[in-house]
Amino acid sequence: MLIERDPDENVWVTYVPTLGQLSTYGDTRAEALEQTREAITGYLEAAARERLFEGRALARGLTQLAVDSKAVAPTPHQGFT
């Protein structure tokens, strides 16, 4: 995930290149990260419904996303490789 400040729009913008260039924004860095977490969750839920990643590591075992001030990363459950 990439995050940058857009001074023209006065917002923080995030990009998730590994998920089809998924992008969102927020007025604060924290809001942008929360919006990104929600967008990633929605993307993965839709992908699971459509079985887009069936049999691949991205879909197997992914149960939640951890968001901190530096990154958004999948949190695996036991057995996820």
Secondary structure, DSSP 8 states (H G I E B T S, - for coil): -EEEEETTTTEEEEEEGGGTTEEEEESSHHHHHHHHHHHHHHHHHHHHHTTTTTTSTTTTTEEEEEE-SS-EEEEE-TT--
